[in-house]
Amino acid sequence: MLKTWKIAVLVLGSVMTAVPALAGVSLMQDKPAAIQYDPKSGFPDHNGAFSAMVIVIPQSQLPEFDKTDGSNRHVTRVARAQVGAKMAVKLVFTGLARDVAGNGDVTYDLKVTGPDGLVYGTSDYSHLVAMHGPLGDTKHVFDNRTKVVLMSFDPQDKPGIYTIKAVARDEVAHLEVPLTTTIELLAPAAPVAPAAAAATTAPETTVPAKKKSRRKARK
């Protein structure tokens, strides 16, 4: 039976004022991979001015995106995971359009497929709210702090590559950006064979010394 947190949406609020998300963020990775972001052009995956990226991070690092005091944020981009690891799927985006009230509105679809190509757990979501609220500088990088998809692997899950497909959608500009990333579920470590019992050496047999026979001298 699937655990309730295997694939779940963490709802942090229905309406939130947009706050710059990645200013000063250091993205660390557990495998070599380029993370490209240009303040002038945004992320490589874009549609017009709207660009986005999807990453998987440890769930414990979600508070890094709540920092608004200008301090550096440090998050790890997860590429491989073991059973039981709790992770969060983060969507980051920039280049939003404003509506007549000066608000931005971004939603996203997300689906995770396993090594067999089937949808993993209940991870087929549509039109999740990434952000909705007043925009300051549209060149700032924002994130899906409103609703975050959480995931964790169970012992019965098949090791291999899990593919996360998302579509970031600027609802004001009517622009979509398809996104893809992967995470590898590592096979559990092979059980260590019990050490062979040490060979028992038979105790050395002690042969009692023969007593010298005492013969009486004949007269």
Contacts in CASP RR format, 6 or more apart in sequence:
PFRMAT RR
TARGET T0000
AUTHOR 0000-0000-0000
METHOD contacts of the structure
MODEL  1
MLKTWKIAVLVLGSVMTAVPALAGVSLMQDKPAAIQYDPKSGFPDHNGAF
SAMVIVIPQSQLPEFDKTDGSNRHVTRVARAQVGAKMAVKLVFTGLARDV
AGNGDVTYDLKVTGPDGLVYGTSDYSHLVAMHGPLGDTKHVFDNRTKVVL
MSFDPQDKPGIYTIKAVARDEVAHLEVPLTTTIELLAPAAPVAPAAAAAT
TAPETTVPAKKKSRRKARK
2 121 0 8 1.000
2 122 0 8 1.000
2 154 0 8 1.000
3 152 0 8 1.000
3 154 0 8 1.000
5 86 0 8 1.000
5 150 0 8 1.000
5 152 0 8 1.000
6 121 0 8 1.000
6 151 0 8 1.000
6 152 0 8 1.000
6 153 0 8 1.000
6 154 0 8 1.000
7 112 0 8 1.000
7 120 0 8 1.000
7 121 0 8 1.000
7 122 0 8 1.000
7 123 0 8 1.000
7 149 0 8 1.000
7 150 0 8 1.000
7 151 0 8 1.000
8 149 0 8 1.000
8 150 0 8 1.000
8 151 0 8 1.000
9 125 0 8 1.000
9 128 0 8 1.000
9 147 0 8 1.000
9 148 0 8 1.000
9 149 0 8 1.000
9 150 0 8 1.000
10 62 0 8 1.000
10 88 0 8 1.000
10 147 0 8 1.000
10 148 0 8 1.000
10 149 0 8 1.000
10 150 0 8 1.000
11 146 0 8 1.000
11 147 0 8 1.000
12 145 0 8 1.000
12 146 0 8 1.000
12 147 0 8 1.000
12 148 0 8 1.000
13 146 0 8 1.000
13 147 0 8 1.000
14 129 0 8 1.000
14 146 0 8 1.000
15 132 0 8 1.000
15 133 0 8 1.000
15 146 0 8 1.000
16 131 0 8 1.000
16 132 0 8 1.000
16 133 0 8 1.000
16 145 0 8 1.000
16 146 0 8 1.000
17 133 0 8 1.000
17 134 0 8 1.000
18 104 0 8 1.000
18 131 0 8 1.000
18 133 0 8 1.000
18 134 0 8 1.000
18 135 0 8 1.000
18 136 0 8 1.000
18 140 0 8 1.000
18 142 0 8 1.000
19 68 0 8 1.000
19 142 0 8 1.000
20 68 0 8 1.000
20 137 0 8 1.000
20 140 0 8 1.000
20 141 0 8 1.000
20 142 0 8 1.000
21 65 0 8 1.000
21 92 0 8 1.000
21 140 0 8 1.000
21 141 0 8 1.000
21 142 0 8 1.000
21 143 0 8 1.000
21 145 0 8 1.000
22 37 0 8 1.000
22 73 0 8 1.000
22 92 0 8 1.000
22 141 0 8 1.000
22 143 0 8 1.000
23 70 0 8 1.000
23 140 0 8 1.000
23 141 0 8 1.000
24 70 0 8 1.000
24 72 0 8 1.000
24 73 0 8 1.000
25 64 0 8 1.000
25 72 0 8 1.000
25 73 0 8 1.000
25 74 0 8 1.000
25 75 0 8 1.000
25 141 0 8 1.000
26 72 0 8 1.000
26 73 0 8 1.000
26 74 0 8 1.000
26 75 0 8 1.000
27 35 0 8 1.000
27 55 0 8 1.000
27 75 0 8 1.000
27 76 0 8 1.000
27 77 0 8 1.000
28 74 0 8 1.000
28 75 0 8 1.000
28 76 0 8 1.000
28 77 0 8 1.000
29 35 0 8 1.000
29 76 0 8 1.000
29 77 0 8 1.000
29 79 0 8 1.000
30 76 0 8 1.000
30 77 0 8 1.000
30 78 0 8 1.000
30 79 0 8 1.000
30 80 0 8 1.000
31 79 0 8 1.000
31 80 0 8 1.000
33 77 0 8 1.000
33 79 0 8 1.000
35 53 0 8 1.000
35 55 0 8 1.000
35 77 0 8 1.000
36 43 0 8 1.000
36 44 0 8 1.000
37 43 0 8 1.000
37 53 0 8 1.000
37 141 0 8 1.000
39 139 0 8 1.000
41 51 0 8 1.000
42 51 0 8 1.000
42 94 0 8 1.000
42 95 0 8 1.000
42 141 0 8 1.000
43 51 0 8 1.000
43 52 0 8 1.000
43 53 0 8 1.000
43 92 0 8 1.000
43 93 0 8 1.000
43 94 0 8 1.000
44 51 0 8 1.000
45 51 0 8 1.000
45 52 0 8 1.000
45 53 0 8 1.000
45 177 0 8 1.000
45 178 0 8 1.000
45 179 0 8 1.000
46 52 0 8 1.000
46 177 0 8 1.000
47 175 0 8 1.000
47 176 0 8 1.000
47 177 0 8 1.000
48 175 0 8 1.000
49 95 0 8 1.000
49 97 0 8 1.000
49 138 0 8 1.000
49 173 0 8 1.000
50 93 0 8 1.000
50 94 0 8 1.000
50 95 0 8 1.000
50 96 0 8 1.000
50 97 0 8 1.000
50 168 0 8 1.000
50 170 0 8 1.000
50 173 0 8 1.000
50 175 0 8 1.000
50 177 0 8 1.000
51 93 0 8 1.000
51 94 0 8 1.000
51 95 0 8 1.000
51 177 0 8 1.000
52 91 0 8 1.000
52 92 0 8 1.000
52 93 0 8 1.000
52 94 0 8 1.000
52 168 0 8 1.000
52 177 0 8 1.000
52 179 0 8 1.000
53 91 0 8 1.000
53 92 0 8 1.000
53 93 0 8 1.000
53 179 0 8 1.000
54 89 0 8 1.000
54 90 0 8 1.000
54 91 0 8 1.000
54 92 0 8 1.000
54 110 0 8 1.000
54 164 0 8 1.000
54 166 0 8 1.000
54 168 0 8 1.000
54 179 0 8 1.000
54 180 0 8 1.000
54 181 0 8 1.000
55 75 0 8 1.000
55 77 0 8 1.000
55 89 0 8 1.000
55 90 0 8 1.000
55 92 0 8 1.000
55 181 0 8 1.000
56 77 0 8 1.000
56 78 0 8 1.000
56 79 0 8 1.000
56 87 0 8 1.000
56 88 0 8 1.000
56 89 0 8 1.000
56 90 0 8 1.000
56 164 0 8 1.000
56 181 0 8 1.000
56 183 0 8 1.000
57 75 0 8 1.000
57 76 0 8 1.000
57 77 0 8 1.000
57 78 0 8 1.000
57 87 0 8 1.000
57 88 0 8 1.000
57 90 0 8 1.000
58 76 0 8 1.000
58 78 0 8 1.000
58 85 0 8 1.000
58 86 0 8 1.000
58 87 0 8 1.000
58 88 0 8 1.000
59 86 0 8 1.000
59 87 0 8 1.000
59 88 0 8 1.000
59 150 0 8 1.000
60 86 0 8 1.000
61 74 0 8 1.000
61 75 0 8 1.000
61 76 0 8 1.000
61 88 0 8 1.000
62 88 0 8 1.000
62 148 0 8 1.000
64 73 0 8 1.000
64 74 0 8 1.000
64 75 0 8 1.000
65 73 0 8 1.000
65 75 0 8 1.000
65 90 0 8 1.000
65 143 0 8 1.000
65 145 0 8 1.000
66 145 0 8 1.000
67 73 0 8 1.000
75 90 0 8 1.000
78 85 0 8 1.000
78 87 0 8 1.000
78 183 0 8 1.000
79 182 0 8 1.000
79 183 0 8 1.000
79 184 0 8 1.000
80 183 0 8 1.000
80 184 0 8 1.000
80 185 0 8 1.000
80 186 0 8 1.000
81 87 0 8 1.000
81 153 0 8 1.000
81 183 0 8 1.000
81 184 0 8 1.000
81 185 0 8 1.000
81 186 0 8 1.000
82 153 0 8 1.000
82 185 0 8 1.000
82 186 0 8 1.000
82 188 0 8 1.000
83 153 0 8 1.000
83 154 0 8 1.000
83 155 0 8 1.000
83 157 0 8 1.000
83 185 0 8 1.000
83 188 0 8 1.000
84 152 0 8 1.000
84 153 0 8 1.000
84 154 0 8 1.000
85 152 0 8 1.000
85 153 0 8 1.000
86 150 0 8 1.000
86 151 0 8 1.000
86 152 0 8 1.000
87 150 0 8 1.000
87 151 0 8 1.000
87 152 0 8 1.000
87 183 0 8 1.000
88 148 0 8 1.000
88 149 0 8 1.000
88 150 0 8 1.000
88 151 0 8 1.000
89 110 0 8 1.000
89 148 0 8 1.000
89 149 0 8 1.000
89 150 0 8 1.000
89 151 0 8 1.000
89 164 0 8 1.000
89 166 0 8 1.000
90 143 0 8 1.000
90 144 0 8 1.000
90 148 0 8 1.000
91 108 0 8 1.000
91 130 0 8 1.000
91 143 0 8 1.000
91 144 0 8 1.000
91 166 0 8 1.000
91 168 0 8 1.000
91 179 0 8 1.000
92 141 0 8 1.000
92 142 0 8 1.000
92 143 0 8 1.000
92 144 0 8 1.000
93 106 0 8 1.000
93 130 0 8 1.000
93 141 0 8 1.000
93 142 0 8 1.000
93 143 0 8 1.000
93 168 0 8 1.000
93 170 0 8 1.000
93 177 0 8 1.000
94 138 0 8 1.000
94 139 0 8 1.000
94 140 0 8 1.000
94 141 0 8 1.000
94 142 0 8 1.000
95 138 0 8 1.000
95 139 0 8 1.000
95 170 0 8 1.000
96 104 0 8 1.000
96 106 0 8 1.000
96 135 0 8 1.000
96 138 0 8 1.000
96 142 0 8 1.000
96 170 0 8 1.000
96 172 0 8 1.000
96 173 0 8 1.000
97 104 0 8 1.000
97 138 0 8 1.000
97 170 0 8 1.000
97 172 0 8 1.000
97 173 0 8 1.000
97 175 0 8 1.000
98 104 0 8 1.000
98 135 0 8 1.000
98 138 0 8 1.000
98 172 0 8 1.000
99 105 0 8 1.000
99 172 0 8 1.000
102 134 0 8 1.000
102 135 0 8 1.000
103 132 0 8 1.000
103 133 0 8 1.000
103 134 0 8 1.000
103 135 0 8 1.000
103 172 0 8 1.000
104 131 0 8 1.000
104 132 0 8 1.000
104 133 0 8 1.000
104 134 0 8 1.000
104 135 0 8 1.000
104 170 0 8 1.000
104 171 0 8 1.000
104 172 0 8 1.000
105 131 0 8 1.000
105 132 0 8 1.000
105 133 0 8 1.000
105 170 0 8 1.000
105 171 0 8 1.000
105 172 0 8 1.000
106 129 0 8 1.000
106 130 0 8 1.000
106 131 0 8 1.000
106 132 0 8 1.000
106 142 0 8 1.000
106 144 0 8 1.000
106 168 0 8 1.000
106 169 0 8 1.000
106 170 0 8 1.000
106 171 0 8 1.000
107 127 0 8 1.000
107 128 0 8 1.000
107 129 0 8 1.000
107 130 0 8 1.000
107 169 0 8 1.000
107 171 0 8 1.000
108 127 0 8 1.000
108 128 0 8 1.000
108 130 0 8 1.000
108 144 0 8 1.000
108 166 0 8 1.000
108 167 0 8 1.000
108 168 0 8 1.000
108 169 0 8 1.000
109 125 0 8 1.000
109 126 0 8 1.000
109 127 0 8 1.000
109 128 0 8 1.000
109 166 0 8 1.000
109 167 0 8 1.000
109 169 0 8 1.000
110 123 0 8 1.000
110 125 0 8 1.000
110 128 0 8 1.000
110 149 0 8 1.000
110 164 0 8 1.000
110 165 0 8 1.000
110 166 0 8 1.000
111 119 0 8 1.000
111 123 0 8 1.000
111 124 0 8 1.000
111 125 0 8 1.000
111 164 0 8 1.000
111 165 0 8 1.000
111 166 0 8 1.000
112 119 0 8 1.000
112 120 0 8 1.000
112 121 0 8 1.000
112 123 0 8 1.000
112 151 0 8 1.000
112 162 0 8 1.000
112 163 0 8 1.000
112 164 0 8 1.000
112 165 0 8 1.000
113 119 0 8 1.000
113 120 0 8 1.000
113 162 0 8 1.000
113 163 0 8 1.000
113 165 0 8 1.000
114 120 0 8 1.000
114 158 0 8 1.000
114 160 0 8 1.000
114 161 0 8 1.000
114 162 0 8 1.000
114 163 0 8 1.000
115 158 0 8 1.000
115 159 0 8 1.000
115 160 0 8 1.000
115 161 0 8 1.000
115 162 0 8 1.000
116 158 0 8 1.000
117 163 0 8 1.000
120 151 0 8 1.000
120 157 0 8 1.000
120 162 0 8 1.000
123 149 0 8 1.000
123 151 0 8 1.000
125 149 0 8 1.000
127 169 0 8 1.000
128 144 0 8 1.000
128 147 0 8 1.000
128 149 0 8 1.000
129 146 0 8 1.000
129 147 0 8 1.000
130 142 0 8 1.000
130 143 0 8 1.000
130 144 0 8 1.000
130 146 0 8 1.000
130 147 0 8 1.000
130 168 0 8 1.000
131 142 0 8 1.000
131 143 0 8 1.000
131 144 0 8 1.000
131 145 0 8 1.000
131 146 0 8 1.000
132 146 0 8 1.000
153 185 0 8 1.000
155 188 0 8 1.000
157 185 0 8 1.000
158 185 0 8 1.000
159 184 0 8 1.000
159 185 0 8 1.000
159 186 0 8 1.000
159 187 0 8 1.000
159 188 0 8 1.000
160 184 0 8 1.000
160 185 0 8 1.000
160 187 0 8 1.000
161 182 0 8 1.000
161 183 0 8 1.000
161 184 0 8 1.000
162 182 0 8 1.000
162 183 0 8 1.000
162 184 0 8 1.000
162 185 0 8 1.000
163 180 0 8 1.000
163 181 0 8 1.000
163 182 0 8 1.000
164 180 0 8 1.000
164 181 0 8 1.000
164 182 0 8 1.000
164 183 0 8 1.000
165 178 0 8 1.000
165 179 0 8 1.000
165 180 0 8 1.000
166 178 0 8 1.000
166 179 0 8 1.000
166 180 0 8 1.000
167 176 0 8 1.000
167 177 0 8 1.000
167 178 0 8 1.000
167 179 0 8 1.000
168 176 0 8 1.000
168 177 0 8 1.000
168 179 0 8 1.000
169 175 0 8 1.000
169 176 0 8 1.000
169 177 0 8 1.000
170 176 0 8 1.000
END
